Amino acid sequence: MTIKDCISQMISSSGNIFETDQERVIASILQSENVMFLDTCFITKSSHIEKEGLFEAFEKIAGGKEKQKIVFVVTELVLYELKDSVSNVLQGKNQEFFEKMIEHGFCLLLLREETVFENIKTFMRYSSEKWNRIFSTLIHDNIANLSFNGLIRNDRRMPYYGFSECGYNVPADRDYIKDIIVYLKNAKKSKDSMAEELICISLFSIFELTHGSTRNTYIFCTHDFGAVARMNKAIQTSYPDELKQFKNINAFTMIQYMIKEEIITSKTQALNSMKKIMGERVKLMIREEAPFSSIEKTIEIEEAVDRIFNKESVVLVGNR
């Protein structure tokens, strides 16, 4: 069974928690002020944060919970990473997490990565050949260390093998982008970064339409620091002007925000969540007032929580 077939079974068994009509998914993304792309590790780490408090924090960030204010996007490959270890269904705790989001009134969108370019086309008078050329240029010229670049260049089973080395002499085939992305999805390996990288490609197609606009903020919710670095570098390379509309959230900064907004007022509650998410020690950048420079320091998680409650300015660098 291919990964794509497995995803289809997961969608069928998950109930009606996601909007799956891809035209409506794209329309909702374009119409919402805050678009939250949820990554696998953020969802799993968030299980250690009290749900109602977490949802209240999202509302505060967006200024409301209506879909004009905020939507949550799960790509099909992220959905696949959340599957049960035995059956082609969502793992129970992940199904429950999404159901709680729906009960709270949030809008959940399931994004099929291979259809994004096609659905964005309806808003732009670009020919298939022009879209194919844009896609090829993005893949070939981006200097971020995206793992699928090697797959595209070296896997002779890849549809249109060699396209990125042929001077952008791309075909006018309307299925060109779709075929390549479907192949990449089915080539996913355990613990690789394919899901995050296809979020990046999906964002590129959206940026092609929205660049120059300040209406939408795109927020990548992940606890994978390497993925954040690659995503930022990829956007800096191909759509540098969009970086001002692109933000990152991880589970640590979410708890930090919840303490700041007094959604979490119990130090014990914060510490319990932090320990489950970060472990016993954490590496922070401790900001000092000028003329003293900031310092990077590994500290006990208890000290980190104390510093946050004391309203000190700390920036997460990584685990110990």
C-alpha positions as CSV (number, residue, x, y, z in Angstrom):
1,M,0.0,0.0,0.0
2,T,1.3,3.4,-0.9
3,I,1.5,6.3,1.5
4,K,-1.1,8.1,-0.5
5,D,-3.5,5.1,-0.1
6,C,-2.8,5.0,3.6
7,I,-3.6,8.7,3.9
8,S,-6.9,8.1,2.1
9,Q,-7.9,5.5,4.6
10,M,-7.0,7.8,7.5
11,I,-9.1,10.6,6.1
12,S,-12.1,8.2,5.7
13,S,-11.8,7.0,9.3
14,S,-11.2,10.4,10.9
15,G,-14.8,11.6,10.7
16,N,-15.6,15.2,9.7
17,I,-13.0,17.0,11.7
18,F,-11.3,18.4,8.6
19,E,-12.4,20.5,5.7
20,T,-11.1,18.4,2.8
21,D,-12.5,20.2,-0.3
22,Q,-9.3,21.6,-1.7
23,E,-10.9,24.6,-3.4
24,R,-12.5,25.6,-0.1
25,V,-9.3,24.9,1.8
26,I,-7.3,27.3,-0.4
27,A,-10.1,29.9,-0.2
28,S,-10.1,29.7,3.7
29,I,-6.3,30.1,3.8
30,L,-6.4,33.2,1.6
31,Q,-9.3,34.7,3.6
32,S,-7.9,34.1,7.1
33,E,-5.7,36.7,8.9
34,N,-3.7,34.0,10.7
35,V,-2.8,30.7,9.1
36,M,-1.3,28.1,11.5
37,F,0.6,25.3,9.8
38,L,0.7,22.5,12.4
39,D,3.7,20.2,12.3
40,T,3.8,16.7,13.8
41,C,6.1,17.4,16.7
42,F,4.2,20.5,17.7
43,I,1.0,18.5,17.9
44,T,2.6,15.7,19.9
45,K,4.4,18.1,22.3
46,S,1.2,20.1,22.7
47,S,-0.4,17.1,24.3
48,H,1.5,18.1,27.5
49,I,-0.2,21.6,27.6
50,E,-3.7,22.0,29.1
51,K,-6.0,22.2,26.1
52,E,-8.4,25.0,27.0
53,G,-5.4,27.2,28.0
54,L,-3.7,26.3,24.7
55,F,-6.8,27.2,22.7
56,E,-7.2,30.4,24.6
57,A,-3.7,31.3,23.7
58,F,-4.4,30.7,20.0
59,E,-7.4,33.0,20.3
60,K,-5.4,35.7,21.9
61,I,-2.7,35.5,19.2
62,A,-5.4,35.8,16.4
63,G,-7.9,38.1,18.1
64,G,-10.7,35.5,17.9
65,K,-11.5,32.0,16.9
66,E,-13.6,32.6,13.8
67,K,-12.0,31.3,10.6
68,Q,-11.7,34.8,9.2
69,K,-9.3,35.3,12.1
70,I,-7.5,31.9,12.4
71,V,-7.4,28.6,10.6
72,F,-5.3,25.5,11.3
73,V,-3.7,23.7,8.4
74,V,-2.6,20.0,8.6
75,T,-1.0,18.7,5.4
76,E,-1.7,15.2,4.3
77,L,1.9,14.1,5.1
78,V,1.7,15.5,8.6
79,L,-1.6,13.6,9.0
80,Y,0.3,10.4,7.9
81,E,2.9,11.0,10.5
82,L,0.2,11.1,13.2
83,K,-1.1,7.6,12.3
84,D,-1.6,4.7,14.7
85,S,1.3,2.3,14.8
86,V,-0.9,-0.7,13.8
87,S,-3.9,0.6,11.8
88,N,-4.3,3.3,9.1
89,V,-6.2,5.6,11.5
90,L,-5.2,8.7,13.5
91,Q,-3.5,7.7,16.8
92,G,-6.1,8.0,19.5
93,K,-4.6,11.0,21.3
94,N,-4.2,12.9,18.0
95,Q,-7.8,12.2,17.0
96,E,-8.9,13.5,20.4
97,F,-6.7,16.7,20.1
98,F,-8.3,17.6,16.8
99,E,-11.9,16.8,18.0
100,K,-11.3,19.1,21.0
101,M,-10.2,21.9,18.6
102,I,-13.4,21.5,16.6
103,E,-15.5,21.5,19.8
104,H,-13.8,24.7,20.7
105,G,-14.9,26.3,17.5
106,F,-11.7,26.3,15.4
107,C,-11.5,25.6,11.7
108,L,-9.3,22.6,10.7
109,L,-8.1,22.4,7.1
110,L,-6.5,19.3,5.5
111,L,-4.2,20.4,2.7
112,R,-3.4,18.1,-0.2
113,E,0.1,19.2,-1.1
114,E,0.0,18.2,-4.8
115,T,-3.1,20.3,-5.5
116,V,-2.0,23.6,-4.1
117,F,-0.4,25.0,-7.3
118,E,-3.5,23.9,-9.3
119,N,-5.9,25.6,-7.0
120,I,-3.8,28.8,-6.8
121,K,-3.9,28.9,-10.6
122,T,-7.6,29.7,-10.5
123,F,-6.7,33.1,-9.0
124,M,-3.9,33.9,-11.5
125,R,-3.7,34.0,-15.3
126,Y,-0.5,31.9,-15.5
127,S,-0.2,29.1,-18.0
128,S,0.6,25.6,-16.9
129,E,4.1,26.0,-18.5
130,K,4.7,29.2,-16.5
131,W,3.7,27.5,-13.3
132,N,5.9,24.6,-14.1
133,R,8.8,27.0,-14.8
134,I,8.2,28.8,-11.4
135,F,8.2,25.4,-9.6
136,S,11.4,24.2,-11.4
137,T,13.2,27.5,-10.6
138,L,12.2,27.3,-6.9
139,I,13.5,23.7,-6.7
140,H,16.7,24.4,-8.6
141,D,17.7,27.8,-7.2
142,N,16.8,27.5,-3.6
143,I,19.9,27.3,-1.4
144,A,18.2,25.8,1.7
145,N,19.3,22.3,2.5
146,L,16.0,20.7,1.4
147,S,16.4,16.9,1.3
148,F,14.1,16.3,-1.7
149,N,16.6,18.2,-3.9
150,G,18.8,15.2,-3.9
151,L,15.9,12.9,-4.6
152,I,14.7,15.0,-7.6
153,R,18.2,15.1,-9.0
154,N,19.3,11.5,-8.4
155,D,16.3,9.2,-8.4
156,R,15.8,8.0,-12.0
157,R,12.3,6.8,-11.1
158,M,11.3,10.4,-10.5
159,P,8.7,11.7,-12.9
160,Y,10.4,14.0,-15.4
161,Y,13.8,12.9,-14.2
162,G,16.4,15.5,-14.9
163,F,14.1,18.5,-15.2
164,S,16.1,20.6,-12.8
165,E,19.3,20.1,-14.8
166,C,18.0,20.9,-18.3
167,G,18.0,24.7,-18.4
168,Y,14.4,24.9,-17.1
169,N,13.2,23.4,-20.4
170,V,10.1,22.3,-18.6
171,P,7.0,20.7,-20.2
172,A,3.6,22.4,-20.5
173,D,2.0,19.3,-18.9
174,R,-0.6,20.5,-16.3
175,D,0.1,17.4,-14.1
176,Y,3.9,18.1,-14.0
177,I,3.9,19.6,-10.5
178,K,1.3,17.2,-9.2
179,D,3.1,14.1,-10.4
180,I,6.4,15.2,-8.8
181,I,4.9,16.0,-5.4
182,V,2.9,12.8,-5.3
183,Y,6.1,10.9,-6.0
184,L,7.9,12.8,-3.2
185,K,5.0,12.0,-0.8
186,N,5.2,8.3,-1.5
187,A,9.0,8.4,-1.1
188,K,8.8,9.6,2.5
189,K,11.0,7.7,5.0
190,S,10.7,7.4,8.7
191,K,12.0,10.5,10.6
192,D,12.8,12.4,7.4
193,S,11.8,16.1,6.8
194,M,9.6,15.5,3.8
195,A,6.4,16.7,5.5
196,E,8.0,20.0,6.6
197,E,9.6,20.5,3.2
198,L,6.3,20.1,1.4
199,I,4.7,22.6,3.7
200,C,7.5,24.9,2.4
201,I,6.6,24.2,-1.2
202,S,2.9,24.8,-0.5
203,L,3.8,28.1,1.1
204,F,5.8,29.1,-2.0
205,S,2.7,28.6,-4.2
206,I,0.6,30.7,-1.9
207,F,3.3,33.4,-1.7
208,E,3.3,33.6,-5.5
209,L,-0.3,34.9,-5.2
210,T,-0.1,37.0,-2.0
211,H,3.4,38.5,-2.1
212,G,3.3,42.2,-1.3
213,S,0.2,41.7,0.8
214,T,0.2,42.2,4.6
215,R,-3.3,40.8,5.2
216,N,-2.2,37.2,6.1
217,T,0.3,36.0,8.7
218,Y,1.6,32.5,8.2
219,I,2.7,30.7,11.4
220,F,4.7,27.5,11.3
221,C,4.0,25.6,14.5
222,T,6.8,23.2,15.0
223,H,9.2,21.9,17.7
224,D,11.8,20.9,15.1
225,F,14.5,23.6,15.2
226,G,16.3,22.2,12.1
227,A,13.0,22.5,10.2
228,V,12.6,26.2,11.3
229,A,16.2,27.0,10.1
230,R,15.6,25.3,6.7
231,M,12.2,26.9,6.3
232,N,13.5,30.4,7.1
233,K,16.4,30.0,4.7
234,A,14.2,28.7,1.9
235,I,11.8,31.6,2.2
236,Q,14.8,34.1,2.5
237,T,16.1,32.6,-0.8
238,S,12.9,32.6,-2.9
239,Y,10.5,35.0,-1.3
240,P,12.5,37.3,1.0
241,D,9.8,39.9,1.2
242,E,7.4,37.4,2.8
243,L,9.6,36.8,5.8
244,K,7.8,39.6,7.6
245,Q,4.5,37.7,7.2
246,F,6.0,34.4,8.3
247,K,6.4,33.5,12.0
248,N,7.4,30.4,14.1
249,I,5.9,29.0,17.3
250,N,7.2,26.1,19.3
251,A,5.8,24.4,22.4
252,F,8.3,26.3,24.7
253,T,7.4,29.7,23.3
254,M,3.7,28.9,23.5
255,I,4.0,28.2,27.3
256,Q,6.2,31.3,27.6
257,Y,3.4,33.3,25.9
258,M,0.7,31.7,28.1
259,I,2.6,32.7,31.2
260,K,3.0,36.3,29.9
261,E,-0.7,36.5,29.2
262,E,-1.5,35.0,32.6
263,I,-3.3,32.0,31.0
264,I,-0.9,29.9,33.0
265,T,-0.6,31.3,36.5
266,S,0.7,28.2,38.3
267,K,4.4,27.7,38.3
268,T,3.9,24.1,39.2
269,Q,1.7,23.6,36.1
270,A,4.1,25.4,33.9
271,L,7.1,23.3,35.2
272,N,5.2,20.0,34.8
273,S,4.5,20.9,31.1
274,M,8.0,22.1,30.5
275,K,9.6,19.0,31.9
276,K,7.5,16.8,29.7
277,I,8.3,18.9,26.6
278,M,11.9,19.9,27.2
279,G,13.4,17.5,29.7
280,E,15.4,18.5,32.8
281,R,17.7,21.1,31.2
282,V,17.3,23.7,28.4
283,K,19.6,25.9,26.4
284,L,18.6,29.6,26.4
285,M,19.9,32.9,25.2
286,I,19.8,35.1,28.2
287,R,19.3,38.7,27.1
288,E,21.2,41.4,29.1
289,E,20.8,45.2,29.1
290,A,23.4,47.1,27.0
291,P,26.3,47.5,27.2
292,F,26.4,43.8,28.3
293,S,26.0,41.2,25.6
294,S,23.5,38.4,25.7
295,I,24.8,35.0,26.7
296,E,23.9,31.4,25.7
297,K,23.5,29.2,28.8
298,T,22.3,25.7,29.6
299,I,20.2,25.8,32.8
300,E,17.9,23.6,34.8
301,I,14.3,23.8,33.6
302,E,13.2,25.1,37.0
303,E,15.4,28.1,36.6
304,A,14.1,28.7,33.1
305,V,10.5,28.7,34.4
306,D,11.5,31.1,37.2
307,R,13.1,33.5,34.7
308,I,9.9,33.5,32.6
309,F,7.7,34.1,35.6
310,N,10.1,37.0,36.5
311,K,9.5,38.5,33.1
312,E,13.1,38.1,32.0
313,S,13.8,38.1,28.3
314,V,14.9,34.6,27.3
315,V,15.1,32.9,23.9
316,L,15.1,29.2,23.4
317,V,18.2,27.9,21.6
318,G,17.6,24.2,22.0
319,N,17.5,21.2,24.4
320,R,20.6,20.7,26.6
